[in-house]
Amino acid sequence: MSDDKNRFIKITLVRSIIGTKKSHRATIRGLGLKKLNSSSILIDTPEIRGMIHKVNYLLKCD
């Protein structure tokens, strides 16, 4: 089995969602981000990675 230790990603919204596509705004909300400079710590899964890749121009990953 894989290791039991979950890996996490911390993401921060660094650009405004004003003027972005509706699907990109929905993705940001799905990642748990609401306001500028808000952060979220998420489990590193392929689904989350795909969402981050879709809106990477708005985010900073730590």
C-alpha distances in whole Angstrom, upper triangle without the diagonal:
4,7,8,11,13,15,19,22,25,28,32,34,37,39,41,40,44,44,41,40,39,36,35,36,34,31,32,33,29,28,30,32,36,39,39,37,35,31,28,24,22,18,17,16,18,20,22,22,24,26,27,27,30,32,31,35,35,32,31,28,27
4,6,9,10,12,15,18,22,24,28,31,33,36,38,37,41,41,38,37,37,33,32,34,32,28,29,30,27,25,27,29,33,35,36,34,32,28,25,21,19,15,14,13,15,18,19,19,21,23,23,24,27,29,28,32,32,29,28,24,23
4,5,8,10,14,17,20,23,27,30,32,35,37,36,40,41,38,38,37,34,33,34,32,29,29,30,27,25,26,29,32,34,34,32,30,26,23,20,17,14,13,14,16,19,19,19,22,24,24,25,28,29,28,32,31,28,27,23,22
4,6,9,13,16,19,22,26,29,32,34,36,36,39,41,38,37,36,33,32,33,31,28,28,28,25,23,24,27,30,33,33,31,28,25,22,18,16,13,13,14,17,19,19,19,22,24,23,25,28,29,28,32,31,28,27,23,22
4,6,10,13,16,19,23,26,29,32,33,33,37,39,36,36,35,32,30,31,29,26,26,26,24,21,22,25,28,30,30,28,26,22,19,15,14,11,11,13,16,18,17,18,21,22,21,23,26,27,26,29,29,25,24,20,18
4,6,10,13,16,20,23,26,28,30,30,33,35,32,32,31,28,27,27,26,22,22,23,20,18,19,21,25,27,27,25,22,19,16,12,10,7,8,10,13,15,14,14,18,18,18,20,23,23,22,26,25,22,21,17,16
4,7,10,13,17,20,23,25,27,27,31,33,30,30,29,27,25,25,24,21,20,21,19,16,18,19,23,25,25,22,20,16,14,10,9,6,6,9,12,14,12,12,16,16,15,17,20,21,19,23,22,19,17,14,12
4,7,10,13,17,19,22,24,24,28,29,27,27,27,24,22,22,21,18,17,18,16,13,14,16,19,21,21,19,16,13,10,6,5,4,5,9,12,13,10,11,15,15,13,16,18,18,17,20,19,16,14,11,10
4,6,10,13,16,18,20,21,24,26,23,24,24,22,19,20,19,16,15,16,15,11,13,13,17,18,18,16,14,10,8,6,5,6,6,9,12,12,9,9,13,12,10,13,15,15,13,16,15,12,10,7,7
4,7,10,13,16,18,19,22,24,22,23,23,21,19,18,19,16,14,15,14,11,11,11,15,15,15,12,11,7,6,4,6,9,9,13,15,15,11,12,15,13,11,14,16,15,13,15,14,10,8,6,5
4,7,9,12,14,15,19,21,18,20,20,18,15,15,16,13,10,12,12,9,10,9,12,13,12,10,8,6,5,6,8,11,11,14,15,14,11,11,13,11,8,12,13,11,10,12,10,6,6,5,6
4,6,9,11,13,16,19,17,19,19,18,15,14,16,13,10,12,13,10,10,8,10,10,8,6,6,4,7,9,11,14,15,17,18,17,14,14,16,13,11,13,14,12,10,11,9,6,5,6,8
4,6,8,9,12,15,13,16,16,16,12,11,13,12,8,11,13,10,10,7,8,7,5,5,6,7,9,12,14,17,17,19,20,18,15,15,16,13,11,13,13,10,10,10,6,5,7,9,12
4,7,9,12,15,14,17,18,18,14,14,16,15,11,14,16,14,14,10,11,9,6,5,8,9,12,15,17,20,20,22,22,21,18,17,18,16,13,15,15,11,10,9,6,6,6,10,12
4,7,9,11,10,14,15,16,12,12,15,14,11,14,16,15,15,11,12,10,7,8,11,12,15,18,19,22,22,23,23,22,19,19,19,16,14,15,14,10,10,8,5,7,9,13,16
4,5,8,9,12,13,14,11,10,13,13,11,13,16,15,15,11,10,8,6,9,11,14,16,19,21,24,24,25,25,23,20,20,20,17,15,17,15,11,12,10,7,10,12,16,19
4,6,6,8,9,11,8,6,10,11,8,10,13,13,14,11,10,9,9,12,12,15,16,19,20,23,23,24,23,21,19,19,18,15,14,15,13,10,12,10,8,10,14,17,20
4,6,9,10,12,10,9,12,14,12,13,16,17,17,14,12,11,11,14,15,18,20,23,24,27,27,27,27,24,22,23,21,18,18,19,16,13,15,13,11,14,17,20,23
4,7,9,12,10,9,13,14,13,15,18,18,19,17,15,15,14,17,19,21,22,25,26,28,28,28,27,25,23,23,21,18,18,18,16,13,15,13,12,15,19,22,25
4,6,8,6,7,10,11,11,13,15,16,17,15,14,14,14,17,18,19,20,23,23,25,25,25,23,21,19,20,18,15,15,15,12,10,12,11,10,13,17,19,23
4,5,5,6,9,10,11,13,14,16,17,16,16,17,17,19,20,21,21,24,23,25,25,24,22,20,19,19,17,14,15,15,11,10,14,13,12,15,19,21,25
4,5,5,6,9,10,11,12,14,16,15,14,16,17,20,19,21,21,23,22,25,24,23,22,19,18,19,17,14,16,16,12,12,15,15,14,16,20,22,25
4,5,5,6,9,10,10,12,15,14,15,17,18,20,19,20,19,21,20,22,21,20,19,15,15,16,13,11,13,13,10,10,14,14,13,15,19,20,24
4,5,5,6,9,10,11,13,12,13,14,15,17,16,17,17,19,18,20,20,19,18,15,14,14,12,9,10,11,7,6,10,11,9,12,15,17,20
4,5,5,6,9,10,11,10,10,11,12,15,14,15,15,18,18,20,21,20,20,17,15,16,15,11,12,14,11,9,12,12,10,12,16,18,21
4,5,5,6,9,10,10,10,13,15,17,15,16,15,18,17,19,19,19,18,15,13,15,14,10,12,14,11,10,14,15,13,14,18,19,22
4,5,5,6,9,9,11,14,15,16,14,14,13,15,14,16,16,15,14,11,10,12,10,6,8,10,8,8,11,13,11,12,15,15,18
4,5,5,7,6,8,10,11,12,11,11,11,13,13,16,16,16,16,13,11,13,12,8,9,11,10,8,10,11,9,9,12,13,16
4,5,5,5,6,10,12,13,11,12,11,14,13,16,17,17,18,14,12,15,14,11,12,15,13,11,14,15,12,12,15,16,19
4,5,7,10,13,15,16,13,13,11,13,11,13,14,14,14,11,9,12,12,8,10,13,12,11,14,16,14,13,16,16,18
4,6,9,12,13,13,11,10,7,9,8,11,12,12,13,11,8,10,11,8,8,12,11,10,12,14,12,11,13,12,15
4,7,10,12,12,9,8,6,9,9,12,14,15,17,14,11,14,15,11,12,15,15,13,15,17,14,12,14,14,16
4,6,8,9,6,7,7,10,11,15,16,17,19,16,13,15,16,12,12,15,14,12,13,14,11,10,12,13,15
4,7,9,7,9,10,13,15,18,20,21,22,19,17,19,19,15,15,18,17,14,16,16,12,12,14,16,18
4,6,5,9,11,15,17,21,22,23,24,22,19,20,21,17,16,19,18,15,16,16,12,12,14,16,18
4,5,9,12,15,18,21,22,24,25,23,19,20,21,18,16,18,18,14,14,13,10,10,11,14,16
4,6,10,13,16,20,20,23,24,22,19,19,21,18,16,18,18,15,14,14,10,9,10,12,13
4,7,11,13,17,18,21,22,20,17,18,20,17,15,18,18,15,15,15,12,10,11,12,13
4,7,10,14,15,17,19,18,14,16,18,15,13,16,17,15,14,15,12,10,9,10,10
4,6,10,12,14,17,15,12,13,16,13,12,15,16,14,14,16,14,11,11,10,10
4,7,9,12,15,14,11,13,15,14,12,16,17,16,16,18,16,13,12,10,10
4,6,9,12,11,8,10,13,12,11,14,16,15,15,18,17,14,13,11,11
4,6,10,10,8,10,13,12,12,15,17,17,17,20,19,16,16,13,13
4,7,8,6,7,10,11,10,13,15,16,15,19,18,15,15,12,12
4,5,5,6,9,10,11,12,14,16,16,20,19,17,17,14,15
4,6,5,6,9,10,10,12,15,15,18,19,17,18,15,17
4,5,5,6,9,10,11,13,14,18,18,16,17,15,18
4,5,5,6,9,10,11,12,15,15,13,14,12,14
4,5,5,6,9,10,10,14,14,12,13,11,13
4,5,5,6,9,10,13,14,13,15,13,16
4,5,5,7,8,12,12,11,13,12,15
4,5,5,5,9,9,8,9,9,12
4,6,5,9,10,9,11,11,14
4,6,8,9,10,13,13,17
4,5,6,7,10,11,15
4,5,5,7,9,12
4,6,8,11,14
4,7,10,14
4,6,10
4,7
4
